[in-house]
Amino acid sequence: MKSGTGIVKDILSDCMEELTHSERQVASILLTDYPVAGMQSITALADIANVSTPTVVRLAKKLGFDGFSKMQEALREEVAAQIKKPVSKHDSWISDSSKEHISHQFADAVAANLRHTLDRLDQNKFDKVAELLGDTSRRIFLVGGRITRSNADYFFNHLQIIRPKVTLLSESSNVWPQYILDMDENSIIVIFDIRRYEKDLQKLANLVNERGCTIVLFTDQWGSPIGKHTEYTFKSLVEVPSSLDSTMAITFIIEALLAQVQNQSWESSRDRIENLEEMFGVTKLFRNFNK
């Protein structure tokens, strides 16, 4: 039995093994067209899943909700949270704020985000993604949105130190087709997309999916629509006491992946890093090379 808190999609996925065949039919419909399928009437959902309405009620209760209406209420809250504007976020935070200093409030929120993100991290998928990113026969492309471009840039800079064939897509979506020309089934594209999900990134995901690229998605707890195109999705909590979202939990996964990629291919990584250090010495880019 699961608690009726958290993201309904995650609770559904966690409960799958506990469900009966009929309940799994309903769960499958909900996950396929999430969250829209769960917003319709209980009768309509039961008809689509070819089950009885009591089956839908039993599923909601197995997920930890008092009934189907309570599960729908949770879905509506999720949708509202996804589209919440920065001003609304700030007003909500101000009304709920405690007497603690903002630095402590923020630290507590980030710590909770990190713990929850780590608890839900699929280690097998993490290891598989690290293996894919460490395969130097594959080309890697990275792209982020208005807020997450800095995450893509950070990941790009560090991956490029470790291995070759890494490309950061331009900020301008108008030139993305030029990058897509070089993508195929041996390519990996890492996409960052958090709430107020960006249409340009969704269009890009559609195009690269058609070319057979492997998509690795970094998103928030609700999940970008791009997730339907990839089996490798990393979800991180992003809410903090601010009108802005925090990407610190996303950065945590990035740095852990970088460490794993480097560790599993240390010999080649070390040679590349040593060559880079020699170049820094020649160019005297850093102060310790000035002597």
N, C-alpha and C positions, 0 to 999 in steps of 0.2 A: 504494500500500500504506500502510495506516495503522498507527499504533502501538496495541498492545493495552492502552492505558492510557486513563483518563478515563471519561466516562459512555458506556455502550454505545450509548444512543439517539443521542447526538451523533455518535459514530463512524459509526454506520449512516447517518445523514443526510449526513455528509460524503462517504461512499463511494458513494452511490447511482449516480452517473454511471459508476462503474467496474464495476458489477455486470451480470451477464448477466440475461436475462429471468427465468430460473428462480430465480436468487438474489434478484432483486427481489421475487418472489412471497413468498419466505421473509421478507425484510426488511419487507414490507408487513404480514405477519401479526404480526411482532414489534413493530412500531411501533403497530399498531392496538390491541393488548392488552398494552401494555408495563407492567411487566416480566413479567407472569404467563405470557405465551405462551412466553417463553424458559426458563421453569422446568420445563416438562414434558419428557418423554422425547424424544430425537431422532426416534424413530419417529413419535410422535404429532404432533410439529411438522411433519415431512415430509408426513404424510398430510393435515393441514389445508391446507398450502400446495400440495398436489398435485405434489410433487417427490420425488426420491429422497433417501435419507439422505446419500449422498456430496455432494449439492448443499448440504445444510445444513453439512456439514463444510467444504466449500470456502468458503462464506460466512464462517464463523467465522475461517478462516485469512486471508481477505482483509481482515478487520477487525483482524488483527494478533495473534490468539490462536492458541495451539498446537493447538487443537481445540475441539469443541463443549463439552466438559466444562470447559475453561478459561473459555470465555465464560459459562457458567452460574455458575461460581465468581465471576466479576466481577459478575454480576447479583445474586447473593446478598449480596455485600459492599455493593452499592449499597443494597439493601433494609435491611440491618443499619444502615448509616450514616444512612438516612432516619429510622429509628425510635429511634436511639440517644438515651438519656436524658442529661440534663445531668451527673449523677453519673458515668456511664460515660465521657462525653466528658472530664471532668476527670481521672479516673483514667488514661485513655489518654494524655492530655497529660503528666501527671506522670511516667509511665513512660518517655516519649520525650523529655522535656525535656533541653536542653543546659545548659551552664554559662553561656550568655549571659544577660544581664539580661532580665527579662520585657519591658521596653520595646522592646528590639531584636528579640526573638522575635516580639512582636506586630506591630511595624512591618514585619518581613520577610514575615509572613503576609499582612498587609493589602496590601502592595505586590504580592505574587504574585497575590492575589485580583483586584486591579485590572487587572493585566496580562492575566490569563487572561480576565477579563470583557470587556475591550476587544478582545482578539484574536477573540472569538467574537461580538462585537456586529455584527448585520446592519445596515449603515448605511442601506440602502434602507428597511427597516422602521422604523428610527429616524426617518428623514426623514418617512415617511408618518404616523407617530404624532404627530410635532411639528406636521405640517400639520393633522391632525385636532384636536389640542388647541388650535390657534390659530384654529379656525373658530368664531367667536362665535355662529353660528346654532345650534350644538350645545350642549346642556347636559352638563356634566361632573359625575360623581359619583365620590367616592373612599372607599375603605374598606380597613382593615387588620385584622390579627389581634391577638392578645394582645401579641406582640412588635413587629409591624410597624405598629401603629396610629400610632406616632410618625412613621414614614415617610409614611403617608397624610396626617397632620396637617401635616407640613412641606411636602409637595407642595401641599396645599390652600391653605395660607397664602400661598405664593408665586404660585400660579396666580391666586388671587383678586386679587392686586395687579395682575396683567397683564391680566386679562380678566374679564368678568361671567359669570353663570350657572354658578357652581362651588359644589358642595355636598359637605360632609363628612358621611357617614352616622354616625348615633349609635352609640355603643359597644354599645348594647342591640339585639340582633338581633330582639327582640320588636316593635320599631317599624319595621323595615326594609320591611315591606309598604307602609307609608305613603309611602316614597320610591319604591318600585317602581311605584306608581300613576302617577307623573309620568315614567316612563321609556318610551321608544319607540325605533323604529329610527333616530332621529336623535340618540339619547343615547349618551354614552360613559361607561363605568364602569371606573375604574382600581382593580384589586384587588391587594393585597399579601398573599402567602401563602408562608411558608417552612416547612421541615420540622417534623414533627408537625402536618401540614396540618390545618386546622380545618374540621370538618364544616359549620358554619354558613356559612362562606364558599363552600363547594362547593354548598350548597343555594341560596344567593343567586345564584351563577353560573348554575345550572340555570334559575332563574326569569327572570333578565334575558336569558338567551340565548333563551328562548322568546318574549320580547317584541321580539327583533330588535336588542337593544343591541349596540354594539361594545364588546368587552371587551379591555382592556389589562392584561396580567398581569405583575407583578414577582414573581419566585420565585428559588429557589436553583438550584444546579447539577443537582439531580436532577429538579426540575420538579414543581410542584403538579399534582394531577389536573385542576385547572381548565383547564390548558393545552389539553385536548381541545376546549374550547369557543371558543378564540380563535386567530387567526393572528398576533396581536401579543403575543409573550411575550419578556420580557427576563430572561435567566438570569444570576445573579451568584454567585460563590463566596462562601461565608459562614463557612467553618471558620477558626478562629484558636485559639491556645493558651489556651483558656478553656472552662469548662462552658457558656458562652453562645455563640451565633452572632453574627457581626458583620454589620451591614447597611451598612457603609461603601461597598462596591461598588455597592449599590443606590442609595445617596445620590448617588454619582458619576453614575449614569445620570439620576437625577432632575434634578440641577443642570445637566447638559448639555442635557437636554430643555428646561428652563426658559430657558436661554440661547438655544436655537434658536427657541423659540416667540416670545420677546421680539424677537429680531432680525428675524424674518420679518413681524412686524406692529408695527414700532417706532413708527409714527406714532400709532396708536390706543393703544398701550401707554404712550407718553410722555404723552399727554393724561391718561390715567387716573392715572398716577403723579404728575403735577403736581397734579391735583385732590386726590389723597390727601395730598400734602405740604401743600397749603393747609389741609386739615382738621386735620392735625397741628399746624399753626401756630395755628389757632383754638382747639383744645383744649389747646394747650401740653403735649402729651403727653411731648415730649422736652426735655431741658435746653436745647438750643440755641434753643428757641422761647420760652424764659422771659423774654427781655429785652423 
